Amino acid sequence: MQPANMAYDRAITVFSPDGRLFQVEYAREAVKRGTTTVGLKYKTGVVLIVDKRVTSNLVEPGSIEKIFEIDNHIGCATSGLVADARALIDRARVDAQINEITYNEKIPVKTLVKRICDFKQTYTQYGGVRPFGTALLVAGVDDTGARLFATDPSGALMEYKASSEGAGRNGAMEHFESQYKDDLSMEEAIDLGIKALNKGTEGKLNPDATEIGVVDKNFKFHIITPGKTKEYVTKAIGGS
């Protein structure tokens, strides 16, 4: 950082002369350094897949949480600072329950994502706080069908057919651009997602440190068991 920019670098509430909020950009860098996550839609639902990036044989992979259930029709995967993500997810869970109690219906996926992003945006606007250093891939199924959204530390959101966050985003997105197609089955989506994740991790995907979450119009959001996940990963990587 050049000395001339230091004054703009130190405060979240100050724009630089070229219209940049440096603290928000630094939060995006935290996301880029995070583990790679991918998400993609298929015919009746959405798949989320994450690389937990286990750095030591002494770590229990099951203790690393990167995929979370928000409601039984919505889940999300995180890349970046997991502690920041947990705070956002706890708030999202409360919003989902308040909506159900108030209106006696499940919260629409886009409505929940907008509320998460509105909250994230406030942390780019006031002094004494910092932006959330995490990006969430939010997957869900509601009356409008399967939905997949990516959120940004700035509070921006975008809907995708397939997307990725984290260190290997570029490689995974390249794979999706060339291989993704509409009307995938769940099995095909899982296979494609694992291959994209493997490309994003430069072929270093560890079957024991991979997690898969699925939400479908026919069943609730759930995380696939480690044994079944290992089968999917071994099959996909072996055939890639």
N, C-alpha and C positions, 0 to 999 in steps of 0.2 A: 504494500500500500504506500503510495507516495505521500510525503508529509503534508502536501496541500489538501489531501483528502481526509486527513485524520479527524478534523472537526466533524465531518459528516459521518465518519465511521463509528463514532462513539455514541451517537444518539439515534434511537429508532424513530424519533419524531421529526427528524430533519432530512429533507431531500438534498442531494448533492446538486450542483449547478446543472448537471446533465440529466436530472430527473430520476436518480437512483436512490433506493433505500438499501444501504450496504448491509444492514443487519438482516434484512430479509434475504438478500443474496447469500449471506453466510449461512443462514438456515438451510437454504437450498443445497449448499455445499455439504452440510451435515447429512442430508438425504442421499446425495450422490456417493457419499462414503459408506452408506449403510448396505446391508445385505440386499441381494437382488430378490425382488418379488415379481410375480407375473399373475395376471388374471385374464380370463377370456370367457366369452359367452358361447353357449351351445344352444341347441334347439329349445330346451325347456329350463335351462338354468345357467349357473355361472360357476366356474372353477377358480380357486385361488391356490397358488403354489409358491412356497417360499424356501429359500436356502438359509438355514439357520447359522451357517458358518461357524461350526464348532472348531475352536482353535486349540483345544487340548483334549487328549484322551481321558483326562480326569474329569471333564465336564459331562454331566448327565444331559444328553440332548433333550430329554423330556422337560427339563427345567427352563428351557428357552422358549418363550412365547412370542410368536410373530403373527399368528392368526387368532382372531378373537370373534366370539359370537356377540352381536349387539342385541338382536332379537331372534326369534326362531325362523324369521324369513330374511334376515340380514346378517352378513358377516363382513369382516374386513381383514386385510393384511397390511402390515406396516413396514416401512423402511426408514431408517434414521434412528432417532433417539427413542428407544422403546418406552422409557419412563414418560416422555411427553405423550406418546401414543396412548398409554394407559389412562392418563388424565382425560384425554379427549374421548376415549371409549366409555369411560365411566359416565361422562356427561351425556354421551349419545344414548347410553342405556336408559338413563333417567328420562330423556326426551321421548324415547320410544314408549316407555311405560306411561308417562303422563298423557301422551296422545291416545293410548288405548283406553285408559281410565276415563278420559274426557269425552272421547268420541265413540267409544266402544268399537274401534276398528284398528287394524294394524297401520302403523305409520307408513306412508308411501316412501320408497327408497330415496327419491330425489328430494323430498321435503326434509328428510333427516340429514342428507348430505349438505343441503343448503344451511341447515342450522349449525352443523359442525363448522362449515366454512365461514359463516357469519361470526362465530366465536373466535376462530383463528384470525380473522381479519381485525378484530378489535385489538389483538396483541401486536399489531403493526402500527397502531395509531396513538398509543398512549405512552407517556414516559413512565419509567420504573418497571417496565415489563420487557420481555423479549419474545420474539416469534417462536412458535412451536417448531422444533427442528425435526419434524417428521412429515412424511407423506403417507396418506392412507389410500389403499385401493378398496373401495367399498362395493360389495357385491350383494345383490338381493333380487327377490322376485316379488312383484305385487300385481295389482290388477292390470297394469300396463305391460307386464311381461318381465323378462330377465333384464336387469340393469347393472351396468358396471361403471363406476365413477372413480376418477383419480382426483385427489385433493392436493393442493400446493401450500407451502408455509405462508404464502401471501393471503390465503383465503380463496384463491381461485379454484374452480372446479371444471372438469371436462368429462363428458361421457364417451366411452370407447366400446368397440367390439372386442378388442384385445389391447392390453397395455402392460407396462412394466415400470417399476421404480427401483432405485438403488444403483449400486456400482456398475452392474452389468446391463443397464437399461438399453443402451444402444445396440448391443449384440442381440438381445432378446427381441427388440422391436424390429430389427432387420429380418429376423426369422419369421416373425408374425406377418410382416409386410409381404413376404414372398409365399408363405405357406397357409395363412389363415383363409378360411372360407366359411360362408354362412351354412347353417343347417348341419353343423357337426353333431355327432352323438356325444354323450358324456365321456365314453371311453376314448373317442378320438380327440376330444378337447384335452383330456388329461395327458394323453400321449404327446400332443402338440405343445402343451404348456411345459411339460418336462423337458422336451427337446429345446424349446426356446430358453428355458432357465439354464440348461446345460451349456448352451452357446453363450449366454450372458456371463456364466462363471468360467468361461474358457475351458470347458471340458473337465472341470474339477468338481462337478456336482457329486456330493456324498449321499448315497441312498439312506444312510442312517441319520442324516441331518437335514432331511427334506420333509416338509409338511404340506398336506393337501387338505383344503376345505372345499366343500361342495354345498350349494343351495339349489334346490329344484322346486318347481311348482308342485311336484308330487310328493316331496318330503322336506322336512325341516333342515336348516343349516346344520352341518356336522363336520367334524374333522375325521378324516379317514384314519384307520388304525395304523400304527407304525409298520406292522407286518405287511399289510396290503399295500401301503405306500412304497415299501421297499420293492415289492413285486412290480409295481407300475414303473418305478424308476429304472430298475434293472432291465426290464423289457424294452423301455423306450430308448435308453442309452445304448443298449446292445444292438438296437435296430436302426440307430441314427447314423 
